Amino acid sequence: MSKFVCALVVAAATLLVDDCRVSAEGPIAWDGLGQDPNKPPAARRSKPHSKPTPEPIKTNAQRENALSTLEPNSAAWWALKEEIDAENERQMQKNLAICPRCLPK
């Protein structure tokens, strides 16, 4: 019963609270989230973001060409070999589809 009364009091208090709007007295506090309520509506419009410049695409063919120039089994060779294997794994995972009937229940 007391939970019901508390919920009723909270609901009534919520209805009685004024909306937080910009008053004629001055700016209001802004937490930094969303649009700044102190700016005029025209200044609040977001500007379109420019697309970030993409990094040069390094394909596995380019990596394999670089791999052939390195000394076999060196640290750099193994690092590049692991990049090639990781990219092959990503491509396989991207295209892999497991039949729902094949999954264990």
N, C-alpha and C positions, 0 to 999 in steps of 0.2 A: 504494500500500500504506500509506503514512504517513497519507493522508487517512482511510483506513478505521480505522486504529488511533486517530487523533485523535477520530473520530466515536464510536468504541466507548468511549473514555475519558470523553468528554463525556456520553454516555448513561448510563454507570455512575455518574458523579458526580451526575447529575440524580436518579437513583433513590435515592442515599444521603442527599441533602439533606433535612432535616426541613422540614415545612410551616411556614410562618410563621403562627403562631396567637398569640392573646393569652395571655400567660403570667401566672402568679400574681405575678410580680415587679413588674408595672406596665404602663403603656400602651406601645404600640408606635408607631413612627413611621408617619405616614399622609401620603401624597403629595397628598391633596385630591381624588383621583379616586374615583368610586364612593362607597360608603357608608363612614362612619367606623367602623373596626373597634373603636374604643375605647368607643363608645356601646353601651348595652345594646340588645338586639334591638327592644324596644318603642319606644325613642327613635329608632331608625334608619328607621322607616317614614316614607315620604315623604307629606307632606300634599298633598291635591289642589290643583292650581294654579287660581287664579281666572282666569276668562277675561278677557283684556284688553278694555277698552272700545273698541269700534270707532269709528273716526272717522266723522263724518257723510259719507254717500255723496254725492258730487257728480257727478251724471249729466251727460251731454253736453247734454241739454236745458237744464239749469241753466247750464252753461257758455255755451251759445249765447245764452241770455237775457242773461247778463252781457256777452257780446260785443257785443250790440246796443246796450248802454248806453255802451260805450267809443267814443272817437274812432277812426275807421278809420285803419289803418296806424300807430297809435302803438305804442310799445314794449310797453305792457300789452296792447294788442289782439293784437299778434303772439305774445306769450307765451301768451295764452289760446287763440289759434288753433292754436298748436303743440300744446297740451295736448289740444284736441279731435281734431286729426289723429292724435296718438299713441294716444289711446283708440280711435279708429276702426281704426287699424292693429292694435292688440292684439286687438280683437274679430274682425277679419278673420283674423288668424293663428290665433286660437283655433278658428275654424270651418273653416279651410282644410284640405282633404284632397287630397293628390296621389296619383293612382293609381300603384301600384308599376310597372305596365307603361309608364307615361309617363316615368319617370325615365331619364336616360341611363345606359348601362351602362359 
